Amino acid sequence: MRLDDICLVNADVTASDDFYREGVGLERRMRNVRFADFVIGTGPRLAMWQRPSIAETVGPGYPTQPGRPFRVTLELPDATALDSAVARVPTAVRLSHARGTGSPAYAVTDPDGFTSVLTTSSTGRPRIAEIELGVSDVVRTYDFLERLGFAPLVSDGRLHFDGGNVTLTIVDAASLEGPGIRTTELASWNHNGGHVMLAIELDSGDAVDRLHADLTARGLADSGPPALYEWGARSAYFVDADGYIWEIYAWVEDPK
């Protein structure tokens, strides 16, 4: 199973586009009035989708409560790229070294209040290295991710899954609150109440239909039956118990 997009639900596509393209230095793939996304190596893209548009697409299941904390770690090609990005984003916060690498890391916050961690790649190639989701019930979420088809990884005591050239990690949200968490650690997580959508690309429209049937049987809030959208994908949208939005889709025809 592979994550294709990590999509931030935002208020202003133009401001986000400027921040990630001109500030962080990412390569934009496409942009319209409601959506933009950025190519980051061979893993998932980082995307932004304007709130009214995604809320209309997801329908009544769109979350009404604030989103839980989550964290996205972006690896830039080298120290020069990292230093340049930090210089262009004056509000960047220096963190302790990126976990397990010893590389410098910084937290940067976009105009919608979404925070990303920037660090350097050990391979010289940029990528989204990890997305960490704060959840209320790690056992329930672990079972859900296995049901989606994500394979668990041998871990360091944390709950990791293979997201297809990106690590998908779940963390007890309660551990991210209260006086016990370090200030710099707190600064690296999104606490703005915003939402994120994770898009999963499947092989065929039939695979979308089968997974949709399985997930609705388990009681997940959905946007209705899979449908063919103008961008050429057969898609369905779900919202899990923690307010994370999930898209399952397959390309079935050329965009209109």
C-alpha positions in Angstrom: 0.0 0.0 0.0 1.3 3.4 -0.9 0.5 7.0 0.2 0.4 9.2 -2.8 -0.5 12.6 -1.3 -0.3 14.2 2.1 -2.7 17.0 1.7 -3.1 19.9 4.1 -6.6 21.4 4.3 -5.9 25.2 4.1 -7.6 28.5 3.7 -5.4 30.2 1.1 -3.8 28.2 -1.7 -1.8 31.2 -2.9 -0.2 31.9 0.4 0.7 28.2 0.9 2.0 27.9 -2.7 4.3 30.9 -2.1 5.5 29.5 1.3 6.4 26.0 0.1 7.7 27.1 -3.3 9.6 30.3 -2.5 10.3 29.6 1.2 11.0 25.9 1.6 12.1 25.6 -2.0 9.9 22.7 -3.2 9.1 22.0 -6.8 5.5 22.6 -7.6 3.7 20.0 -9.8 0.4 21.7 -10.4 -1.8 24.6 -9.1 -5.3 25.8 -9.6 -7.6 28.1 -7.6 -8.4 25.4 -5.0 -5.4 23.0 -5.0 -1.6 22.9 -5.3 0.9 20.1 -4.9 4.6 19.6 -4.8 6.9 16.8 -6.0 9.3 15.7 -3.4 11.5 12.8 -4.7 9.7 9.5 -5.5 7.5 9.3 -2.4 4.2 11.0 -1.7 3.6 14.6 -2.8 2.8 17.4 -0.3 -0.5 19.0 -1.3 -2.8 21.8 -0.2 -6.6 21.7 -0.8 -8.8 24.7 0.0 -11.2 24.0 2.9 -14.6 24.8 1.2 -13.7 22.6 -1.8 -12.5 19.5 0.1 -15.4 19.9 2.6 -17.9 19.8 -0.3 -16.1 16.8 -1.8 -16.0 14.8 1.5 -19.6 15.8 2.3 -21.4 15.3 5.6 -18.6 13.2 7.0 -16.2 16.1 6.9 -14.8 16.5 10.5 -16.4 19.2 12.6 -14.0 18.9 15.6 -10.4 20.3 15.5 -7.8 18.0 14.1 -5.4 16.1 16.3 -1.6 16.8 16.3 0.4 15.4 13.5 3.9 15.9 12.2 5.4 15.8 8.6 9.2 15.5 8.2 10.7 16.7 4.9 14.2 15.8 3.9 15.9 18.3 1.7 18.8 17.2 -0.6 21.7 18.6 1.5 22.8 21.1 4.1 22.9 23.9 1.5 19.3 23.4 0.7 18.4 23.3 4.4 20.3 26.4 5.2 18.8 28.3 2.3 15.2 27.3 3.4 15.9 28.3 7.0 17.3 31.6 5.8 14.1 32.3 3.8 11.8 31.3 6.7 12.8 33.6 9.5 10.4 32.0 12.0 12.2 28.6 11.7 12.8 27.0 15.1 16.0 24.9 15.6 15.2 21.5 17.0 17.3 18.7 18.5 18.9 16.5 15.8 16.5 14.6 13.6 15.7 11.3 15.2 18.2 8.6 14.4 20.3 10.7 11.9 22.2 13.3 13.9 21.3 15.8 11.2 20.2 19.3 12.1 16.4 19.9 12.0 14.1 22.9 12.0 10.4 23.4 12.5 8.8 25.8 10.0 5.2 27.0 10.1 3.2 27.9 7.0 0.5 30.7 6.8 -2.2 28.4 7.9 -0.3 27.3 11.0 0.8 23.9 9.7 4.2 23.0 11.0 6.7 20.8 9.1 10.1 19.5 10.2 13.0 20.2 7.7 16.2 18.1 7.8 18.7 16.8 5.3 18.7 13.6 3.3 21.3 10.9 3.8 21.0 10.0 0.1 21.1 13.5 -1.5 17.5 13.1 -2.7 14.6 15.0 -1.2 11.5 13.2 0.1 8.8 13.2 2.7 10.5 10.9 5.2 7.7 10.4 7.7 4.2 11.4 8.7 3.3 10.9 12.4 -0.4 10.9 13.4 -1.5 11.6 17.0 -4.4 9.2 17.7 -6.7 8.6 20.7 -6.5 4.8 20.5 -3.3 3.3 19.0 -4.7 -0.3 19.0 -7.8 0.8 17.0 -5.7 2.8 14.5 -3.1 0.0 14.2 -5.9 -2.4 13.2 -7.4 0.2 10.8 -4.1 0.8 9.0 -3.5 -3.0 8.6 -7.1 -3.2 7.2 -6.1 -0.5 4.7 -3.2 -2.7 3.6 -0.2 -0.9 5.2 2.5 -3.3 6.4 3.9 -2.9 9.9 7.7 -2.2 10.1 10.2 -3.5 12.7 10.3 -0.5 14.9 12.1 1.3 17.8 9.2 0.8 20.2 7.0 3.1 18.2 4.3 2.0 15.8 5.5 2.3 12.2 4.1 1.3 8.9 5.5 1.2 5.3 3.7 3.9 3.4 5.7 3.4 0.2 9.0 5.4 0.5 7.6 7.1 3.5 7.1 6.0 7.1 3.7 6.2 8.6 3.8 6.4 12.4 1.1 6.5 15.0 1.6 8.1 18.4 -0.7 8.3 21.4 -2.0 11.9 21.2 -2.1 12.1 25.0 1.7 11.9 25.0 1.9 15.1 23.0 0.1 17.2 25.6 0.9 18.5 29.1 4.0 19.8 30.9 6.1 16.7 30.3 6.8 17.4 26.6 9.8 19.5 25.7 9.1 23.0 24.2 11.1 22.2 21.1 9.3 18.9 20.7 6.0 20.6 21.0 7.0 23.1 18.4 7.5 20.4 15.8 4.0 19.1 15.9 0.9 20.7 14.4 -1.4 22.0 17.2 -3.4 24.4 15.1 -6.5 22.1 15.0 -6.2 21.9 11.2 -6.9 18.7 9.2 -4.9 16.6 6.8 -6.0 14.1 4.1 -3.9 11.1 3.2 -4.5 9.7 -0.3 -4.0 6.1 -1.2 -3.5 5.1 -4.8 -4.9 1.6 -5.7 -4.5 -0.4 -8.9 -8.0 -0.2 -10.3 -11.5 1.1 -9.9 -12.6 -2.3 -8.8 -10.0 -2.3 -6.0 -11.5 1.1 -4.9 -15.0 -0.4 -4.8 -13.8 -3.5 -2.8 -12.0 -1.5 -0.2 -14.8 1.0 0.0 -17.3 -1.8 0.8 -15.0 -3.2 3.4 -14.5 0.1 5.2 -18.2 1.1 5.1 -19.0 -2.3 6.6 -16.7 -1.4 9.5 -18.7 1.8 10.1 -16.4 4.5 8.8 -18.0 7.8 7.8 -17.8 8.1 4.0 -18.7 10.5 1.3 -20.9 8.0 -0.5 -20.1 5.4 -3.1 -17.0 5.7 -5.2 -17.4 8.2 -8.0 -15.5 9.3 -11.1 -14.2 12.8 -10.7 -13.2 15.3 -13.3 -9.5 14.8 -12.7 -9.8 11.2 -14.0 -9.9 9.2 -10.7 -12.4 6.9 -9.2 -12.4 8.0 -5.6 -14.0 7.6 -2.3 -13.4 9.6 0.9 -13.5 8.5 4.6 -13.0 10.2 7.9 -11.5 8.0 10.7 -12.3 8.2 14.4 -9.6 10.8 15.0 -10.7 13.2 12.2 -8.1 12.2 9.7 -9.4 12.3 6.1 -8.6 9.4 3.8 -9.0 9.2 0.1 -8.8 5.9 -1.8 -8.6 6.3 -5.6 -7.4 4.8 -8.9 -6.7 6.6 -12.2 -9.3 5.3 -14.6 -9.3 7.9 -17.4 -7.6 11.0 -18.6 -8.5 14.2 -16.7 -11.2 16.4 -18.3 
